[in-house]
């Protein structure tokens, strides 16, 4: 790789700062952790809703077979 394609340390720092959106590493970690927790809660709610639908469908199938 030619030297002109390798970013300087200053350029790397600017790119990293831009990617972090002005947050400190700790703030970014906390923000990502909170987002992951919210995602887990959403997935659990979707699982519960799908389970409820499946149970209703099974009940309807059982009822139709009688």
C-alpha positions in Angstrom: 0.0 0.0 0.0 1.6 3.3 -1.0 2.3 5.8 1.8 -0.2 8.3 0.4 -3.1 5.9 1.1 -2.2 5.3 4.8 -4.0 8.0 6.9 -1.9 9.9 9.4 -2.5 9.6 13.1 -4.2 13.0 13.1 -6.6 11.9 10.4 -7.3 8.7 12.2 -8.1 10.7 15.4 -10.4 13.0 13.4 -12.2 10.0 11.8 -12.6 8.3 15.2 -13.9 11.5 16.9 -16.4 11.9 14.0 -17.6 8.3 14.4 -18.0 8.7 18.1 -20.3 11.8 17.5 -18.4 13.9 20.1 -19.0 11.4 22.9 -16.3 10.2 25.2 -15.6 6.5 25.0 -17.4 6.0 28.3 -20.5 7.9 27.2 -20.5 5.9 23.9 -20.3 2.6 25.8 -23.2 3.6 28.1 -25.3 4.7 25.2 -24.7 1.5 23.3 -25.4 -0.6 26.4 -28.7 1.2 26.9 -29.6 0.7 23.2 -28.8 -3.0 23.5 -31.0 -3.3 26.6 -33.9 -1.6 24.8 -33.4 -4.0 21.9 -33.5 -7.0 24.2 -36.8 -5.8 25.8 -38.3 -5.3 22.3 -37.2 -8.8 21.3 -38.7 -10.3 24.5 -42.0 -8.5 23.8 -42.1 -9.8 20.3 -41.4 -13.3 21.5 -44.3 -13.1 24.0 -46.6 -11.7 21.3 -45.7 -14.5 18.9 -46.2 -17.1 21.7 -49.7 -15.7 22.4 -50.5 -15.8 18.7 -49.2 -19.4 18.4 -51.3 -20.5 21.4 -54.4 -18.9 19.9 -53.7 -20.6 16.6 -53.3 -24.0 18.3 -56.5 -23.5 20.2 -58.4 -22.7 16.9 -56.9 -25.8 15.2 -57.9 -28.0 18.2 -61.4 -26.5 18.1 -61.8 -27.0 14.4 -60.8 -30.7 14.7 -63.5 -31.5 17.2 
